[in-house]
Amino acid sequence: MRVLIVDDDEDLATAVGDALKEEGYSVACARNGQEALEQLRADGGACLILLDLMMPVMNGWEFRSAQLRDAALATIPVVLFTADPTPAQKARELAADGYLSKPVRPKELFGTVQQFCSAA
């Protein structure tokens, strides 16, 4: 299983992805919610989705709504990955399984991912 990072900030997604790969995780990135849905449907899912809110094409809210309507994807845990000043509130509104604030600290990132995924 892999971690799917859904964020339009390619530098950030790459940095987080590289850090997770160094810890033994398989990682994929999507620049928006539509790309994320396409990847999940084509590749069979993920153990965790790190989801940004503000993205072009399909934002985090739209992605989460579509994910929850798709029985094959609805059970994949989602952790909100945001610079929003009220991440806990946004995570509740999104019905997310947790949140990480940007910039993310490695210890928090690894601890959160470990809750949902086993190192590959």
N, C-alpha and C positions, 0 to 999 in steps of 0.2 A: 504494500500500500504506500501511497505517497501523500505528501502535503501539497495542496494547491494554494498558491499565493495569487490572489486576485487584486491587482493594484496597477493603476496606470503610470505610476512612478517606476520606470524600468530600472533605474539605478538602485532604488530602495529594494525592489523585488529581487534583483540580482544579488545584492549584498545579503539579504535575509536568506535567500535560497542557498547561496554559497556557504553561509554559516551552518545551515541545517544539513547540507551535504557533508560538511566536515564532521558532523556528529553522527553520520551514518544514515540519514534519512534520504529517501527519494523525493525529489521536488519537481513540480511543474509550475509554470507561471501563466497567467492570463491577464491581458491589459484591461479587460472590462467583463461585465457579467455575461454578455453574450458569448464571448470566447470561452469563459469558464463553463457555461452550460454545454457548449459544443464539445469541449475536452472531456468533461465528466461523462457525457453520453457515449463518446467514442472510445474512451479508455477504461471505462468501468468503475469510475469513482475515485475516492481518496479517503484517507483515514481522518483528514482534517482540512477544512477550508479556512484560510486567513483572508478575511474579506474587508476591503476598503469600502467606504460609502460613496465618496465623490469620484465618479469615473464617467467618461464619455460613453456613448452608445447605449449601455445598460448599467445603471448605477447599482450600488449595493442593495438598496431597498428593492428595486425591481428584480435583481437576481434572487434575493432571498424569497420573494413572493413566488417566483417561477420554480425555485428549488422545492419549496414546500408543496407545490401542486403536483410535482413529479414523484410518484411513489418510489421509484428506483433511486432517487437522490435525496428524498426528504429526511432520511435518517443520518446523513453525513453531518457530523458536528461542524458548527461554524463558530469561529472566534472573530469578533469584530477587531479590525486592525486599522486604527484611526488616529488622527490628530485632533479630533473633535474634543472640546474642553469638557464635555459631559459624556465620557465613553460608557460608564455604567448605565446611565439612562438610555443611551442609544442602543446598547446591547439588549436591554430589557424590551425596548420598543420593537427591536428586530427579532426578538425571540432567539437570540444567539446564545451559545453555550458559554460564552465568556468574552473577554475583551483584552486587547493589548494596546497601550497608548504609544504613539509615535513621538519621539524616537524610542524604539524598543530596546530594552536592556537584554543582553544575551541570556542572563540567568532566567529572566522572566519568560523569554521566548522559548528556551529549551524546556523549562518546567511545564509550560502550557502545552507544548507539542507532545511532550512525554505523557501527559495525562491521557491523550487521545490516540497516540501512535507508538508502536514499538520500533526501535531502531532497526533498520533493514540489515 
